[in-house]
Amino acid sequence: LIKCSTANGKVTMTRCIADEIEILTDNERVVFNKVSAKTANIRTSNSKIDIEGSHLDNIDAKTSNAAILLNSSRKGDSLTSNYILNTSNGKIDIGLAKTEDFEHMVDAQTSMGHIDVNLSNLVYETDKKNIGMQSTAHIKSDNFDTASNKMAINANTSNAAILIKSV
């Protein structure tokens, strides 16, 4: 278990391996670079969360007034992975590693923004709605319900776009 708590200080983790990581900070950026964990809980405000080249089974990331940038893949220890990404006034940019051994489900919601989905090599259904200023999308691989290896992503923001793509 790695725990880090600070106020007004940037937290950068590089090449760390742990079962569980918990990061709490205010008014500063959180950066993960080549981090491997079963669970990552990240909380900040007024600053960006940037997860690059990491292998994480479960993520619960929350910030405000800033973006969440996620370019990672599943670690693989869990059969079901859950990524929960919440921000306000900031975009969410999700890059998923191309993997054929598990299926995806994505629930995305934003206001005053749009949702773009570009998942190559996946067969999926999209239930996308624009109601007034609110945009929602429900994306589900055709074999998600019967698959043994799954990744569920819940992305919520306001006043910004959500981009979901394969990398």
Solvent accessible surface area in square Angstrom, and as a share of the most:
residue,aa,sasa,rsa
1,L,130,0.65
2,I,55,0.28
3,K,133,0.56
4,C,48,0.29
5,S,89,0.57
6,T,53,0.31
7,A,70,0.54
8,N,103,0.53
9,G,22,0.21
10,K,114,0.48
11,V,11,0.06
12,T,78,0.45
13,M,16,0.07
14,T,70,0.41
15,R,171,0.62
16,C,33,0.20
17,I,143,0.72
18,A,15,0.12
19,D,92,0.47
20,E,65,0.29
21,I,0,0.00
22,E,44,0.20
23,I,0,0.00
24,L,73,0.36
25,T,7,0.04
26,D,69,0.36
27,N,72,0.37
28,E,56,0.25
29,R,77,0.28
30,V,0,0.00
31,V,21,0.12
32,F,0,0.00
33,N,54,0.27
34,K,96,0.41
35,V,0,0.00
36,S,19,0.12
37,A,0,0.00
38,K,79,0.33
39,T,41,0.24
40,A,0,0.00
41,N,41,0.21
42,I,0,0.00
43,R,83,0.30
44,T,11,0.06
45,S,28,0.18
46,N,80,0.41
47,S,19,0.12
48,K,58,0.25
49,I,0,0.00
50,D,23,0.12
51,I,0,0.00
52,E,78,0.35
53,G,35,0.34
54,S,0,0.00
55,H,91,0.41
56,L,0,0.00
57,D,0,0.00
58,N,35,0.18
59,I,3,0.01
60,D,39,0.20
61,A,0,0.00
62,K,103,0.44
63,T,5,0.03
64,S,31,0.20
65,N,79,0.41
66,A,16,0.12
67,A,16,0.13
68,I,0,0.00
69,L,42,0.21
70,L,4,0.02
71,N,51,0.26
72,S,8,0.05
73,S,22,0.14
74,R,31,0.11
75,K,63,0.27
76,G,43,0.41
77,D,82,0.43
78,S,29,0.18
79,L,119,0.59
80,T,62,0.36
81,S,0,0.00
82,N,65,0.34
83,Y,1,0.00
84,I,69,0.35
85,L,0,0.00
86,N,40,0.20
87,T,13,0.07
88,S,36,0.23
89,N,75,0.39
90,G,7,0.07
91,K,97,0.41
92,I,1,0.00
93,D,26,0.14
94,I,0,0.00
95,G,2,0.01
96,L,5,0.03
97,A,31,0.24
98,K,117,0.49
99,T,43,0.25
100,E,168,0.75
101,D,86,0.45
102,F,11,0.04
103,E,33,0.15
104,H,5,0.02
105,M,47,0.21
106,V,0,0.00
107,D,49,0.25
108,A,1,0.01
109,Q,85,0.38
110,T,1,0.00
111,S,28,0.18
112,M,116,0.52
113,G,23,0.22
114,H,102,0.46
115,I,1,0.00
116,D,63,0.33
117,V,38,0.22
118,N,102,0.53
119,L,8,0.04
120,S,47,0.30
121,N,121,0.62
122,L,38,0.19
123,V,108,0.62
124,Y,66,0.25
125,E,120,0.54
126,T,64,0.37
127,D,73,0.38
128,K,94,0.40
129,K,101,0.43
130,N,106,0.54
131,I,123,0.62
132,G,77,0.74
133,M,131,0.58
134,Q,69,0.31
135,S,8,0.05
136,T,37,0.21
137,A,4,0.03
138,H,62,0.28
139,I,1,0.00
140,K,54,0.23
141,S,4,0.02
142,D,77,0.40
143,N,91,0.47
144,F,17,0.07
145,D,97,0.50
146,T,124,0.72
147,A,24,0.19
148,S,83,0.53
149,N,33,0.17
150,K,43,0.18
151,M,2,0.01
152,A,19,0.15
153,I,5,0.02
154,N,60,0.31
155,A,0,0.00
156,N,43,0.22
157,T,12,0.07
158,S,30,0.19
159,N,81,0.42
160,A,17,0.13
161,A,27,0.21
162,I,0,0.00
163,L,61,0.30
164,I,0,0.00
165,K,57,0.24
166,S,24,0.16
167,V,78,0.45
